[in-house]
Amino acid sequence: MPKITRRDALLLSTASAALSVSRKFGYAEAQETREATRNARDSKGLNREAIAFERVTLEMSLKPFRQTDDASIRAVCTELFRQWAPLIRRVNGVAVMLWSADGSEILDYRGRMSDEFEWAKWIGIANPPDKATADDPNRLDLHSTPHLYTENPPRMTYGILAKIVRILKQVGNELTGKPISVGATFDPGPEFARSAFKYKRHPEIANDNTMGSGTFVTCVTRLHADKEAYAAFPKGISEGMSLGTFLGGQSQHFLTDLGFDYLWFSNGFGFAVSPWNVKGPLFDGTKFDAANAPRYRDAIVNFWKDYRRECPSIPIETRGTNLLLGSDLATNACPLQEIYDGNFNMTAPPNSPWAALDGDFGLELVGYLSRIAELPANGRFPFRYYTHDPWWLNSPWFDRYGREPHDIYLPLSLARVDAEAKITRPSFLEFLTVDNSYGQIPEQTANEVTPHILNAMDSFSDAPGVATWLCPFREYHDLVFGQAPNPALAFFADWFLRGAVNSGFPLNTVVSTGHYLSSLKKDPKFFDKTVLVTLLPTAGSPLEESLLARVRQGLPVLFYGPVQHASQTMKDLLGLQITTGIEGLMELETSLAMDSNEHGSTPVRFLHRSLTNAGPVDTIASDRSSVLASVRANGNERTYAVKRGSAVWLRGTFCSSIESGSQIPVPDSAEKFFLAESLLRMAMAQFGYSIAITKPTAASRLPVITAARCRNGYFLSGYMPSSLSRISLQFPLGAPLLLGRETWLEDAHSSYTLPRAWHNEVRLFVEQQEASEVSCTEHYAGMVGFRRRMLVGGLRNATVTFLPEDDGRVVFQANDMRLHIETSLLPVTKSDDGRKLTVRGITGSLLVSW
C-alpha cells in the first residue's frame, strides 16, 4: 500500500492556517473563511493565496480503477489529489463526483453489497438503437455501437463502489486536510451504462425522444407495477408509483449505505420533459400554447416534492437544461422559480457545455446568467469546465478548445448581483472529467488548466461591467403561468440576447429585476457606471417606474423588444407609436456604424419571423426621437431603433429558424442575411462604447467579448472564431490599451488582432488626433515602494487616463525610465474621487508606477 509521506501532505496542505477548514465545521464556516480571506487582501489589492472557490469537484468515472483491491484504489486516489494540488490549495473543500453508471445502479439497488451492477465501462453509447441509421448502415459510429474501454474490465459490486467512496475520503483528507465529499449521479439518457431498468423492465419512464425514440427518462412519469424486492420497496413497485417517490426512496438507501454525500441530477433531469430541445409540449415549432403550462409546472414540482418525502435531506446538485430560462419556460414550462423557492436543498445549475461542443458562447453565457439571476436558498451556484469526456472519445481541453482558455475566461468574467448590491462569485468549481475515455488521468490537464482558472478568479468582477442585463426572472414565469400568458415574449427575449452575445455584445453582468430594485435601496449609485440592458418593462410595474426615473437622471438604459406591453408613458419617453406590423424579409437602413469585411460586402437584409420574435415590427417614431435604424418590407417602413436622451430602444430580431431534426435554432446564413442581433452591440456606441469588427468575409463568425470590472480597472476577455478578424475599441475615457498588446490607434479607436482566446487587463485609455502604433506592457518594479509599473510607447500628443487599483501613490513619467522617481513629473488631474488620473500632451513613452 503506498505510504502518504510528510512531503505529500505538505505539498497538498493549505498554505495558511486561515485557509484550513476542519471537516466538523462544514461549508457554512468555509464560506465565512473564504470571505474573510478575500477581504484580508493587502492594500495593493493582490493576494495570490486568497480562496478561489468554496469547493472544487473532480468528476470521474470508475474507469481508472482497473484493479479494485485496496492498494490499487488508494494509488489512483493519491495520484488524483496530487495532480490537482495547486488548485486544491485555493479551495476550502474537495468533492469527487463519481460517474459510476447512469443512475440505474440506484434504481436497481436491492440493499446487497455483493450484487454486481452494470457500470459505465463503455466508449460510445451504452444503449444503442435497435436499428442502424441510414447514414451509418454498418454501425461504425459511436452512437451506433459501444466499445469496452479496456479488455476484461473489472466487475463492479456495490461493495466495491462503497470501498472506492471510503478510500477517496480517507486519502483526500490525509493529503489535503480538507473536507472531502463524494457525489453520485443520475442521468436520464442512454449514454453511459446499460440499463435493463430503463429500457426493458420499465420503458414507460423513458418517454422523451431526445436521443431517439424512448431514450430519455422524464421526471414526471409513473411506473408500472413489478414484484422485484428493492432496497426501499421490498414488496416491489405499486402500479402508478411516481418516479419521484421511487427514486427518492432508492436514493435514500443507496446514498446512505454506500457513503455518498450528495446526488447529481444530470442532463436536465428534474427541470423539463424535453431538456435538450427548443421544442416541447408548449411549442411545436409552429405555435405557442400555454394552456397546459400549469399542468406541466405542477407535475415537475410534484416530482421534487415526492423525491424529498422519501429522501428528505441529502443535498441535490444539478446540471440543468441545455438551453435558456425564457426558452425552457416558453416550450417546456420549466418552473425554475418554484424549484428554487421550494426548499428542496438543491444547488443551481452551472453553465452548459455548448461552447465546448460548437463555440455557441451566446447560448452558454446567456443561459448561465438566466439561471443564476436568482438562486435557491443556499445561494450557491457552480462553474463547470469540460476537460475530458469519459465516454465519447474526446478531451475538450486538448481537441475541442485546442488548449485555449476561452471557455474559462469568458464564463468566469460573468458577474451576478444579489439583492444586497453585492457581486457574488461561483461557490463550486466542477471539472467534467479528470479522466478520459480510456480511464487515464493525464497530469498535463491539471498543469495547464489550473493557472488559467486561478488567474480568472484573481481578476473576478467586483463591480458591474460595461453592460448589465436586467433579467426578468420572475416576470418570465408570469408570461407562461400568469393570467395573460405570452410565452413567445419570454422565448424571444433570451434567444435574441443569445444572438447578440454571439455577435460581440459585451454582456457580463446580470441582476434579476427584483434584486435590481432591492439593490437600489442598498446603494442608489451601484449601477450608475454600467449600461442597463433590459426588455421593455410591463406597464405600471415598479421596474418601469425605476427605469423611467433612471433615464430622467441621464443614466444609460438600452431597451429592446416589442412595445405592446409598455405603458404610454414609456412610449412617449421613447417617442414611439404602434401601427400595423410588418414581417418577413426586411431591408435595413441605419446610421449606426456597421462592421466591415476585408472581402465582399455585408448583407443589409434580414428575416423577421413574427412567431419567434414575439410579433411583427409595428412601431413608428415621433419627431422627438432620433431614429437610429428603420426597416422596410413590401414598401412599408417601420422604426427599428431610436435614441431619446440617455435611452436607446432597439426592436431586435432573433435571426434563426426552427428546423426539424435540430435541437436548437439554426442561425440564418451570414453570407446571405444580416444578423440583426449585432445591432445591440452597435447601439452601445450611443453610450460611448464602440466595438467595431472587421471580418475576413461576411460568413466569418463574429468574436465573443466580455468587459468586466475589477479593482477599478477593466478586464476584457474574448473568443475569436476567426483570428483574422480585427476589433476596434473606444470607451468613454478613450481608446483602451490592452496590457501586453500592441495596437494601431486611429479615429479614436484602438485596433487589435487577437488570438483565439484572450484575457487582458485595461487601466490606460488614450485620446489623440494623430494615428500611431501604441504599445502597453508590464514593466518591472525595480524599486522598493512600488509594486507595479506599466509602460506605454508610441504616443502622439496624447491625453492618457489611468485607473488606479487603490488610493495609493501613483507616479507618471514621460520619456523617463528612471525607476527611483517618487513623485510625478507631470501635472495630474484627478476625477471621480481619485479613481481616474489624467495626464495630457504626452508624445513618446509614458511610465506609470504604483
N, C-alpha and C positions, 0 to 999 in steps of 0.2 A: 504494500500500500504506500503510495507516495506520501512523503512527510512534508507538512507545511512548515517551512523554515521561518526563522525570525525575519530574514530578509524579505521573504514573500509577504509576510504580514505587514512589515513596514512599507513595502512598496505600494501596497494597496490601501493602507490605512489613511485616514484623513490627515491633512497637514496641520490641522489646528484642533484643539480640544473643543472649540466652539462649534466645529462642524460635525462632531461625533454625536450621534443620536442613539441613545440606548433603545433596544428593542421594546422595553416596557413602556416607553413614552408614546410610541406610535406617531402617525403623520400629523396630527394637530400640533404637537410640540415641535415636530420637524419643520412645519411651516413657519412657526414663530422664530425658530433658529435661522431659517433661510432669510426671513425679513430682517432680523436683527443683523445678520452678517452683511446683507446688502446695504443696509443703512449705515453700517460702520465703515463704508469706503472712506479712504483718506481724502483730504481736502482737494486733491488733484483729480478726484473722480475715477480713479483706476485701482482696482484690487483684484488681481488675477486669481485669488483664492476664493472669491465670492461664490456662493452656492448658485449653480445654474438652474437646477431643477429639483423639485421635491423628490422625484424618483426617476430612475431610468429602468425601462423594461426591455430585457433582452429576450426577444421571442425566438423560439427554436422548435424544430421538430425533434422526434426521437431518433432520427437517422444517425446522429453522431454516436449514439450508444450501441455500437456494433457488438460489444460484449456486455453482458448485464450482470457480471459479478461486481462486488462492492468496489474492488480496487480499480477496475476499468471505468466504472461510473464516476468514481472520485477523480480519476485522471482527467476525464472530459470536463468535469465541473471546474477543476483547478485551472485548466487551460482557458476556459471561458472567462473566468473572473480576472485572470492575469492579463488577457488581451485588452480588456476594457478598463484597465486600472486608471489611466489618466482621466478618463471621463467619470469613473466612479468616485474619484476624489472630490468632484464638484457637485455631487448629489447627496441627499440625505438618506436615501434608501434604494434598494435594488429589488426588482421583480424579474422573475423568469416566467414567461408565458409559454406553456407547452402546447404545441400543435400535435397532440398525441394521435388524434384521428380526426373525425368530423363532428364529434358530439354524439355519434351513435354509441360510443362506449358508455355515455351517460344514460342514454335511452335503454340500452340493453343490460345495465348493471343489475346483477342478482344479489349483490352483497357478499359474493365469494371471492376472496383474494386469489384463489387458484384458477379462476376462469380466465381463459385466453380471450383477447379481443382483437378485432381487425384494426390495424393501425396504419398511419399514413406513410407507408413504405414505398410509394409509387412515384414515378416520374410520369406526368401526364394524368389524364382524367381517370380516377379510380373506378367510377361507374359509367362506362362508355355507353353510347346509344346502341340500341339493338341492331340497327341497320346502318350500313355505310352511307355516307352522304354522297351526293352527285359529284362534288368537287374533290372527294377523297375516296374513290371506289376501292382502293387497295388498303385503306385504313392505316396509312402511314403517319398521319398527323397525330400529335399528342392528344388532341381532343377526340381521337377515334380509338386509340389503343394505349393502355398504360404499360409501363415497363418497370420492373423492380429496380430499385436504386443500386442494389448490390446482389451478388449471388448469395443464396442462402441467408436472407435477412433473419435476425433473431426473432424468436417468438416473444410476444409481449403478453403478460398477465397483469391483472390489476395489482397483484402483489409487487411485481417488478416496477410498475409505474409508481406505486406508493414509495418504494425504495428510492427511486430517482428523485422524487419530490423531497424526501427526507435528506438525502445526501446533498442535494442542491442547497438546501437551507444550512446544513452543517458547514459545508465548505465555504459557502458565501459569507457566512457570519465569521468564520475563523479568519478568512483572508481580509475582509473589509471592516469588521467591527460594526457593521451597519445592519439594520433590519432587512431581512430577505423574505420576500413573499413569492408565492408561486401561483400562477393562474392557469385555469383550464379553459377550453374553448368549445363553443358550439357553433357550427356552421350549417346553414340551411341547404347548401347545394350538394352537387355530386362529385366535387373535385378531388377530395383529399383521401378518403378511405372508403372501402367497400362497405355498403350499408344494407344489410338484409332488412333491418327495421324500417328504413325509409322507403325502400323500393320494392320489397317483397311482402313483408308482413303487414305493413301499414302504408301502402302507397297513397291512401286518401289524404295524408297530411302534406304530400308533395304535389300541390296542385297549381303551382306557378310555373310558367314556361320560360323562365329567364335563360336557361341554357338548353332549351329543347323541351319537348312535351313532358310534363310531370316531373320536373327536375328540382324545383326549389320548394322547401317547406315554408309554409306561411304560418305566422304565429296565431292566426285567428281560427285555425282548423280544429276539428274534433275527431277523436279516434273511434274506430270500430272496436268492438269487444274482442279480447283474447283471454286465454286462461294461463298465460305464462306467469311464473312467480317472480315478480320484480322486487327490487330491494324495498321500494316504498309502497308497493302494491302487491303483496304476496299472493293475493287471490286473483290477480290479473287486472286487466283494464275493463272497466264497465263501458257499455255502449254509450257513445256521446260524451265521454270524458274530454274536457278541454285540454288542448296541448299545454296550456299554461299550468294547469293542475298537475298533469303527468310529469312534465319537465321539471317543475318546481320540486315535486316530491323526490324524483330521482336525483336531482342536483343536490338536495339537502343531504341525502345519504352518501352519494358519490364524493362530493367535495369534502365532507366531514371525515369520511372513512379513510380517504387517501391523503388527507393533509393539505388540500388546496385552500387558498385564501380568498380567491375570487373567481368569477366566471366571466368570460368574454363572449358577448353576442356578436357574431361575425356577419359581414356582408349584408347589412341592412335588416337582419332579423330583429323583430320586435318593433319596427318602425313603419313598415309598409308591406302591402301584399305583393308589390312588384318593385323592389327597391333599386333595381338597376335600369329601369326603363322609363323613358319620357312619357310613355303611355301608361294608363292604369284604369281602374274602374270608373273614374270620373272624367276621363279624356281618352277617346279612341283614335285621336289624330284628326278627326273631322269636326268634333264639337265637344264643349264642356257641359257637364251635367252634374250639379252639386246636390241633386235630390237625395242621393244615398250617402252623402258625406257624413251625416251624424251616425248612421248605422256602422260605417267602417271605423269611424273615430271610436265609438263605444266598444266595438269588438277588439280593437287594438289595445285600448286602455284596460279592458277586462282581462286580456292576456296577462298584462303586468300585475293586475290585482290577484288573479288566480295563481300566478307564479309566486307572488310574495306571501300568499296564505300558506303555501307549502314550504317555501324557503325564505323565511322572513328577514334574515339579517345579513347573509353573506353578500358582500358587495358585488355589483354588476358593473363591468366596463363594456363599452360598445364601439362598434365600427361605424354604425350609421349607414345611410344610403350612399349611392354614388353621385347623387345629384344635388339640387339646391332646395332650400326650405320652401320657397314660393312654388317651385315646380312640384315638390313632394306633396304639398298641401293640395294644389290645384288638380293633381292627377290621381293621387293615392290617399287623400285625406289623412296624411301623416300628422298625428296630433302631438307634435313635439312639445308644445306648451303644456298640455295635460300630462305628458310623461315627465317633463322637468318638474312640474308642480306637484306630482303625485306622491312625493316622499317615498320613492322606490329604492333609495340608497344606490343610485347609479351615477355614472360619470358621463359627461357629454362626449359625443363622438369626436375623433380627430379629423384632420384633413384627409381627403380621399387620395388614392394613388393615381389620379388621372394624369397628372403631369409626368409621372414615370412612364405611363403607357403611351401617351401620344402628344405630350407637350401642351395639353389643354390647361394652362395655368388659370385661365379665367374661370373654368369650372371648379378647379381645386380651391382657388383662393376665395371666390365669392361664396361657394358652398361652405367653406370653413367659417368665414365671417358670419354667414347667416345662422349657423348652428351654435356659435359661441356668443352671439349678441346678448343672449340671456343664458343662464346656466341653471342646473339643478341646485338643490340646497347646499351641497358640499362645495360649490364654487370652483370645481376643478375642470380643467379641460386639457387634453394632451396635444402634443405634436408627434406625428408618426412619420418615420422615414424608411424608405424602401431600399434596403441594401442588397438582399438576396431573396429569391423565390425558391422555396424548398420543393416545389412540385413541377414548375413549368420551364425548367432548364434555362433560366436567365438570372443574372445577378445585376440588377439595375445600376448599382454604383459603377460597375465596370462596363456593361454593354448596352445600357439604355441612356444613362447620364454621361457616359464616356469619361467618368471620374471628374465631372464638372459639378460644382456645388450649387447650381441654380435652385434646385428644389430644397435646399437648406436655407439659403439666404432670403429667398422670396417669402415663404410662409413664416419664417422667423423674423421677418420685418413687420409683420402684422401687429397691430395694437388693438386691444379690446378695452373699452372704457366701461367701468362699472357704475353703479348708482351713486357712488361717493365721489365722482370726478377723479378716479384713480385709474391708472393703467394696470391691468392685471396680466400676468405672464402665464404661459402654459405650465401646469404643475408637473406633468409627466412627459418624459421623452421616451418614445417607443420605437424599436427597430424591428421591422419585418424584413428578414430574419437574420440571425447571426450565422446560420448555417446555410449552405447552398443545396442544390437538388441532389448532390451526391453525399450529403451528410458531412461535408468538410466545413471547418470553421476557419476561413482564411484570416490570418493575422493582419494582412495588408488592409483589409476593410477597416478595422478599428483604427489602425495607424493613420489612414488617410482621411477618414470621415471625422474623427474626433476633433481635430483642430478647427475645422470649419464650424462645427456645432458650437464649440466654446467661443469662437470669435463672434459668431452671430449673437450669442447671448450676452457677450460683453458689450455689444452695441445695441442691445434691445431697447425698444422705444420707451421713453419716459414722458412723452407728451404726444398729443395728436399730430399726425403727419400732415403732408400737404393737403390731402383730401380725406374727409371723414364721412363715411356712409351712415346716415340715419336709417337703420334697419327697422322696418315696421313689423317687428317680430310678432307682436300680439294682434296687430291690425291684419296681418296675413291670415291668421286663424279666423278672424271675423269675416274676412272676404270669402271664406269657404264654409264656415259653420254658422254665420250670423243670419239675421233676419232677411237681409238683402244680399244674397251671395253674388260674388263677382270673381270667380276663380281665375278667369282669364287675366285680370289685372295682376294678381299675385304671380302668375306664370310669366307674364311679360316682364315684370319688374326685375326679377332676378336673372332671367336669361339675357335681357338687354345688358345688365351690368357685366355678366359673363363675357359677352362680346366686346364690351368696352375695355375690360381689363386685357383681353387678348389683343386689343388694338392699341395698347400702350397707355391706357388711362392709369394714372399713378395712385391707385387706391391702396391704402394700407391700414386705415383705422376704421373701426366700427363701434357704434354705440346704438343700442336699441332706443326707440323713440321714448319709451318710458324712462330709461336710465338717463337719457339726454335731459329731460325735464327735471329729474331729480338732481343731476349734476349741476345744473344752472343754479339751483338753490344753495348748493355747497360752495360753488365757485363760479360766479357770473361771468368771469373772463376766461374760463378754461378753454373755450372753443374759439376765442377771438382770432387766433392766428392760423386757423385752418379753414379750408373751403368746405362747407357742408354740402353734401350731395344727397338729394332726397327725392323720392317720389312725391308728387304734389299731394299735400295732406288733405284729409277729409274736411269738408266744410264745417266750421264751428268747433273743431276739435281744439284741445289745449295746445297741441303741437302747431296747428295753423296759427293760433294767436301768438305763440312764441316766435315762430319764423317770420311772421309779419313784423313783429317788433324788432327782430334782428335786422331785417332789410332796412327798416326805417332808421336804424342806428348806423347804416352804411357798412354793415358786415356782410361778407360774401356768402351767398347761397346759390347753388346750382340745382335747379329743379329739373325733373324730367317726367315724361309720361303724359297720358291724356288728361284733359281738363274737366271732363264731365262731372266729376265728384268734387271739384273745387268750388269754393264759395265765390259769390260775386265780388266780394272784397278782394280776394286773391286774383281773380281775373282782371279786375280793374287795376290792381297794383302792377300786373304784368302787361296790361294793355292788350288783352286777348278777348276775342268774341268767338262763340261757337256758331258754326254754319254747317252746311251739308258736307258730308265726308267724301274723300277720295281714297282709292286704294290701288294696288297693283303696281305697275311699272312707273316709277317716279323719276322725273328729271330734276336734279338738284342745282340750285343757284345759291351761292353763299359768298359772304365777304370774309369768312374765316380762312386763315392761312391753311392751305391743303398740303398734304405730303407730296413728295415728288419721286420720280423714278429716274434711274440712270438710263434705262432703255424703255422706250414706249411711254404711253400716256396712261393716266389714271381714269377709269370709267367714272362717269358722273351720274349714272342711272342706278337705281336700286329698287328692290322689290319690297313693298309694304303689304304684308298679309294681315288682314284685319283679325283673322281667327287667333293668331298667336301674338298679336300686338295690341290686344285689348281695344280693338276698334280701329276705324279709319283715321286719317288725318283730317281734322274738321275745324281748324282754327284760322282766323284772320286777325291781323294786328291793327290796333288803332294808331293814329298819328303820334300818340305819346310814347310809343316804344320804338326802339332801334331794332330793325329786323336784321338778324344775323344770317338767316337761311330761309329759303322758301322752296317749295316743290311744286311741280306741275305734272298733271296726268290728264290725258284726254281733253286738253285745252283748259282745264281748271287749275287755278293756282291757289295754294294754301300756305299759310305761315308755318314754318317748321322750327324756328328758333328766334328768340328775341332777347334783348337786354333792356333792363329798366333799373337805373340806379345800380345798386350792388347785387341785383338779382339777375340771373340768366335762366331762361327756360328753354329746354330742348324737348321736342315731342318724342324723339327716339324711335328707332325701328330695330327689331330683332331680326337680323338678316340670315335666317336659316329656314330650312324646310323640315317637315316631319315626314320621314320616309319609311316605308315598310321594310322591315328587316334590320333597321338601325336602332340601337338602344338610346342614342342621344340625337338631338337635332343635327342636321348636316348643313354647315355654313355654305352660303352661296359662293359661287366661283369668283374669286377676287380678280381674275382676268377679265370677266365679263361684267361684273357688277361692283359698284362702290359699296363698301361695308360701312353702313351708316352709323354703327356703334362708335366708329373712330371720331365722330363729331363731338362726343363728350370730352375727349382729350383736347381737341382743338378749341373747344369753348373755354377751357381753363386759361387760355391766353387773355381772356377778358378780365381775369383777376391777377394778371402779371406772371402767370406760369405758362410759358410757351415751351412745348415739347414737339419739335418738328422732326419728321423721319424722312430720310432719303433711302429708298429701297433700290435694289438692282432692277426689279421689274414689278409690275402690278401684282403678279402672282406670289411674290416673296412675302412670307409671313412677317407680321409686324412684331417688334420687340415687346416684351412684358417688363414693366417698370414699377417699382415702389419707391416712395420717398418718405422715409421715417425721420423722426426727431429723437436725438439722444444727446444729453449733456450740452444742450443749447446749439448743437450742430445738426447737420443733416447726414443721413446715411442712405445713399441711393443704391439700389440693387436692381439687377436685371437679368433677363434671359434673351439672348439673341438667336432666334431660329435661323437667321442668315447673318453670319458675322461680317458680311459685306455691307450691311446697312449702316447708315450714319445717323447719330442722334444729335440734334442741336437744341441746346437748353438756354432758357432765360428765366430767371426768377425775379421777383420784385426788387431784390437787392442788387441785381446784376447777373452777369453770366457766371454760373457756378463752376468752380475749379475742383475737379475730382482728384483727390490726393493720390499721387502715384501715376498720374496720366498726363499726357501732352494733349493740347487742344489747339485748334485753329479758331481764333477769336475774330468774329466778323459779324456786322449787322446786329450787334448787341447780344449775340449768341455764342456759346462755346460749343464746338462740334467735336464729336468723338466717334472713332471706330473702335468698337469694344469686342472682347472675346465672348464666347458662348455664355459664360456665367461671369458676373462681375458684382462687386460689393465694395463701394468706395465712400470714404468719409468726405464731407464737404464743409469747410469752415471759412472759405475765402470766396468772395464774389467780386467781379471786375466789371467796371464800366469804362470803355474807351472808344474813341471815334476811329482810330486807325486800326486796320487789320494786322494781326501778327500771330505767330506761333507762341503759345504761352505754356509753360510747364509748372507743375506744382508737386513738390517732392518732400518727403520727410527728411529732416536733417538731424544729425546727431546733436545732443545737448552740449557736450563739451565743456561744461562749467557747472560747478555745484550751485544749486539755487534755481536751476532751470530743469524742467522735466522734458519738454518737447520744443522742437523748432520745425517750422515749415518754410521752405524756400520757394519763392515764385520767380520765374525768369521770363523775359521777353515782353515786358510791359511797355506801353507807349502812352505816356501822359495819362495814366490810368487813375481812376478812383477805385480804391480797394476797401471792401468792408470785411471785417473779421468777426467771427462769432466765438468768443472765448468760452472755454469749458467751465470756468468759475470766475470769481471776482478777484482773483489774484493778479500779480504783476504781469503785464504784457509789454514787450519791447518791440518796436518797429525800427528796422534799419534798412535804408535804401542804398544799394550798391556798396554794401559794407559787410564783410564776412567776419569781422572781429567777434569772437564769442564771449568776450568779457564785458561787453557793454551792458550796463544795468538799468539804464533809463532810455526811453525812446528818443531818437534823434530827429523825429518828425512830429509836426503838430497832429494830434489825435482828437477826433470828435467822438464823443460818447453819446449814445442814444439808447432808448429802451432800457433805462435803469442800468446802463453799463453792459447790456447784453449784446450791443453792437458797437464796434470800434471802427472808425473810418479814417483813412489817410488818403491824400489827394496829390495829383500831379506826379505820379511815380513813373519814371522811364528807366528800364533796365530791370534790376532784380529787387526783390523785397524779401527780407528775412524777418519772420515773426517768431518771437520766443516767449515762452511762458513756463 
